[in-house]
Amino acid sequence: MFKQWSRKFPGLPRKVAEARDFVAALLEGEGSGPVDDALLIVSELATNAVRHTRSGWYGGWFLVVVSFGDDVVRIEVIDAGGDREPLLRSVNSDVEEGGRGLLLVTACAKDWGVQDRPGGRCIWAELARVSE
């Protein structure tokens, strides 16, 4: 990765839209990148951070990091951690209406993963960079 930007957001549901705007502006500024897929990914990961981790607690936060490499755009959402691990659910799973966000991330991303960090975790996704 040779260019990287990050921004910290309060762990509030309404801040997910600001995280999307942040990523959209960066992709527009770079003049490349799969914008729709990137926006879906940051929406899912930021929403998960706010709903399912301590990031959504009073005073919580999440961090969005966007990195541009020669052939890849990497989006990371770093949260404050929680008691449950992120799970990839099957399409036929008998869970509530939600709970399938990581399936969407998997469908859009070239690769993705989870890294535990001190005091939280990072969920990342990589997208193939579009050449002009």
N, C-alpha and C positions, 0 to 999 in steps of 0.2 A: 504494500500500500504506500502511496506516495503523497496523498493529500487526505487530511482527516479533520473533521469538524465535530464538535459535540455541544450539547445544550442540556442543561438540567431543568426539569419541569416539576412543579408541585404535583403530588400524587392525587390529583382530582380528575374525575371523569371528563370534565370540559377541557382539560389540558391536552387530551389526546388529539383534538383537532389542531391545536397549536403545534404539536409534534409533527403531524402530517404536513402542515404548512412549512415548517422548518425543512423537512426532507424535500418537499416539492421545490422550494427555493434553491436548495443546493443542487438538485438535479438539473433544474433550469439553468443555473449558473455554469454548470459544467457542460451543458449542451449535449448531454448524452445520458443514457440510463433508461431502464424500463420503468417509467414514471408510475403507471397504474399499479403494477405489481409492487413497486417499492412502497407506495402509499397504503396498499392493502396490508403489507407486511408490518409496517410501523404501526398501523392502526391496531392490528391484532396483538402485537407484542406489547404495546403500551397499554391497551385495554386489559390484557392479562395481568400486567404489573399492578395496575390500579385495583383490579377486582380480586386477585388471588394472592397478593403478597403484602408485606408490611408497608409497601410503598403507598397503599391506599389508606393507611391509618393516619390519624391526626399528625400533621407535620411531616408526612411521608413525601417521597420524591422518586423520580425515575430519571435516568440519564439516557439520551439518545446519542449514539455515535455513528457517523456516516463516514466511510473511508472509500476513496477512489483509487483503484489500482489500474494497471494497464488494460486489463480485460474483465475486471470485476468491480461491482459496487457492493460493499458490505455494510449492513445495517445491524447495529447492536442496540439492545435495550437492556440497561443494567438496572436492576430493581433492588429493593431492600431485603429480599428473601422472604421465605415463608415456610410453613410446616409441610406443605405438599410440593411434590416434584411436578414439573410440567409433564403432561402425558399426551401422547399422540393417540387420539381415539379413532376407532374405526367408523366408517360412514354408517354402518348398521347398528352402532352402539345404542343401547337403551338409556341414554342419559338425557338430561334436560335439553331444551332447545339449543342452548349454548354448548360450549365444550368441544367444538370442532375447529377452533381457530388455527391450531397447529397443522391441521390437514390442509387448510388454505395456504399456509406458509409453505408447506411441503410441495404443494402443487405449483407454486410460483417460483420458488427458490431453486437455484442450482445446487445448493447445499445449505444446511443449517445445523445448529447444535446448541448445547447448553453447557456452560462452564460455571461451576461454583466459584464464588469469590468470597473473601472475608466480608462478612456482613451482608451478603446478598448473592445474586447470581446474574450472569449475562446470558441472554438468549440472542443468538446472532443468525443472520441469513445472508447468503451471498447470491447476487444476481449477475448474470452475464452482462457486461457493459456493451452498449450499442455504439458502434463506430459510425462516424459521419463521413 
